[in-house]
Amino acid sequence: MSLDVAATKPHERLAQALAPEMAAVNAMIRERMASEHAPRIPEVTAHLVEAGGKRLRPMLTLAAAKLCGYTGDYHIHLATTVEFIHTATLLHDDVVDESDQRRGRPTANLLWDNPSSVLVGDYLFSRSFQIMVETGSIRVLGILADASATIAEGEVLQLTVSRDLSTSEDTYLKVVRGKTAALFSAATQVGAVISGADQAVEQALYDYGDALGISFQMVDDLLDYGGTEAIGKNIGDDFRERKLSLPLIKAIAKSDADEMAFWTRTIAKGKQDDGDLEQAIAIMKKHGALEATRDEALAWSAKAKESLQSVPDHEIRTMLSDIADYVVARIN
Amino acid sequence: MSLDVAATKPHERLAQALAPEMAAVNAMIRERMASEHAPRIPEVTAHLVEAGGKRLRPMLTLAAAKLCGYTGDYHIHLATTVEFIHTATLLHDDVVDESDQRRGRPTANLLWDNPSSVLVGDYLFSRSFQIMVETGSIRVLGILADASATIAEGEVLQLTVSRDLSTSEDTYLKVVRGKTAALFSAATQVGAVISGADQAVEQALYDYGDALGISFQMVDDLLDYGGTEAIGKNIGDDFRERKLSLPLIKAIAKSDADEMAFWTRTIAKGKQDDGDLEQAIAIMKKHGALEATRDEALAWSAKAKESLQSVPDHEIRTMLSDIADYVVARIN
């Protein structure tokens, strides 16, 4: 392995290994986001899909299909489908969160309006099912319809428990499976299904996507409070938005009456002053909430790698394993 | 036929003829709108589905299946699916239109919030695909995925041409097919498909739903300007919302320079004063725009009835024909 290759990040190595397939996916995305009658649809979609996301989810589908020795064309369809569902979710999330920035650019709802984000999201979601239908696989349709329902359910759950100090880790995990892990696990699973992989391999790839997605979200939660070491940049968004993220849930579980009064004021009632974020982090550190979140993120990353033991030995398997390491590299 | 029966409306007679099937559909709606993790989902859904809509769309699916002699259970699934897609559309429409009333009750986005309406709509849409998957019919999935894409595309198109005085009747028809007719025609078509009806019958039932939906929307457009006779109650909403409905498009096509200046001020720029609605109606009448809209609505209703000539003779066929008459009865 040359130094150059060693220096690239694992998702970049995966992108290199899947370059022809990803080119086909990008071509299909451009082709299928078109609308004969409503030119706003490709405008809004292009703003988002060309914003330089890593395309991790469609790559997971392509990787799973390649690992399983798939030789047909439908992995391109399914990877496109997964990216369309993801894009539809982002469009609706920005309306739900009233966001004005995503990937460092103004959101579609800011550049156009909320109606465009809602309706273009609906269009992409419908398009994704049209593309799935072309594969002729009812099982694939079932898996992605289930994932879509889990995503929406997780988002509604997040909405209803937001600012609720009694949120349990169990509820947190349901929200995270909806927000993040459901599409990761469906992405890898449909790659196996379309390849006719046996049940053990399909389950292993599902488990990998599920654990990777959960680890991914826990790392995000942790970094938003600066990680376990020094306080980094751009921290505190979750605190200001009063999100019941894992470090907060773990801290609340061990808080005394004074600390609970602090959480009630800052999170439940949303009355935040200067110094409150530092105080929140101090309480989290005192109770080992950041360390415990880190341990869980690492455990899910390890679980993702373990799942890969049941899939065929392949250079792609090594890359997927490296991605599971990479997700937690920032906190390890 | 007793006087009692003669006095009922055709959609009520259809509801009577399909009472056992509609009971099964209502049971499935209640069962499938549940969410183990997010109780807000059934709350929001129940608010809408129990608001006393006529359930015309699911009845069209059941009617088509019955006409075609279907003996299985999947017509219940498909009728539920059609109602879920319709409900999801209504939830998103209320966010798009910033409505606060639907069917005489406060909208879900007013009672809860926009995020709930967006996400519960997404959930119902995903659920509808899950239920379709249970039928095992890829063709049905294709038809309803296509209809969903047409709906979203029509709504985006409506958004982008709103207040645009150059909107053509061709564009209007595309918007109407999206907003209304696509789900009507898919509802009847999937009833035929699940029954294994031959191609001619399937096409006839598709054509019936398409023409019925278009007629339905044109009648709505006309009544919003008071119809061709006296000025009724609750008119002028489309004028105030500056919608390019059919009477307006037809009037614009024949307007002189002074009249165009009036449309530019009131519709394109939205500067409306007392007396403008009366003036708009006067211009429409002068150019025969209301009469011409009425004629088109009647022609689409006739086309719906004509389509039924290719389907089996059956009491349900008579009821569908009567529904096509009933839709235009208010303007005839």
Interface residues (C-beta under 8 A of the other chain):
Chain A: S35 H37 A38 P39 R40 I41 H92 V95 V96 N114 P115 S116 V118 L119 V120 D122 Y123 F125 S126 R127 F129 Q130 M132 V133 G136 I138 L141 G142 A145 D146 S148 A149 I151 A152 E153 G154 E155 V156 L157 L159 T160 T171 K174
Chain B: S35 H37 A38 P39 R40 I41 H92 V95 V96 N114 P115 S116 V118 L119 V120 D122 Y123 F125 S126 R127 F129 Q130 M132 V133 G136 I138 L141 G142 A145 D146 S148 A149 I151 A152 E153 G154 E155 V156 L157 L159 T160 T171 K174
